[in-house]
């Protein structure tokens, strides 16, 4: 069982000092993919960085500006291009002159199946590309390093705050839920590799964009990875029992999940099956897809 953390005291639009170097303002955009809303993080004092400014909401822009009144926003950092993370970057830049950092995504055409409710911000283009990770960004009293964590999206980045051994994990690891891995931009093999990368880095705390922090990091990631392996085992068992299509397996395998998330679960299951096909464990005719038929390899 994943030891989820879901309790968080906050008020929409009100800035909270959540650690010596970190402040958080939560956007009023709760939903099945955003949980309580997008948590925008402000790093440092005086000259600050903003991580995931969030959706294009005027009231949230004003809340960020009020939270940093008398300070200078020098960096705007984006974890990935979903519509609850990146669209406010340009309006915030227009008001502050800050530089936008992140990784642009190549356009991926979704198939005709269920779509991500959070939506995509395919117009997102950073001023400075951090694709591949490794770049170090600094301000007075704070140091952030970009870490490439593809899987949830191909361009997903996390940001490590050296002074607090903290990681801003975007949607890569969330305390309230598992992460959707939706092909073609999402990749389950890359996602599992990225989870192991973060597990090995030994962070003290994770700050997801949605929900409260994860403070028992190693056991949480271990449970996250075990959950994915268990899902894979469930898919293989369903295939062994004669089920061959994703639409047959999702209602049974995700019976404990909000039905509003079943379309996203179908995409995650597709990600799992693509990885199994790549490993030669499962076969399908033609390209793997939501409507394809799958069989265990002989």
Secondary structure, 3 states (H helix, E strand, C coil): CCCCCCCCCCCCCCCEECCCCEEEEECCCCECCCECCCEEEEECCCEEEEECCCCCCHHHHHHHHHHCCCCEEEEEECCCCECCCCCHHHHHHHHHCCEEEECCCCCCCCCCCCCCCCCECCCCCCCEECCCCCCEEEECCEEEEEEECCCCCCCCEEEEEHHHCEEEEECCCCCCCCCCCCCCCCCHHHHHHHHHHHHHHCCCEEEECCCCCECCHHHHHHHHHHHHHHHHHHHHHHHHCCCCCHHHHHHHHCCCCCHHHHHHHHHHHHHHHHHHHHCCCEEECCCCCCCCCEEECC
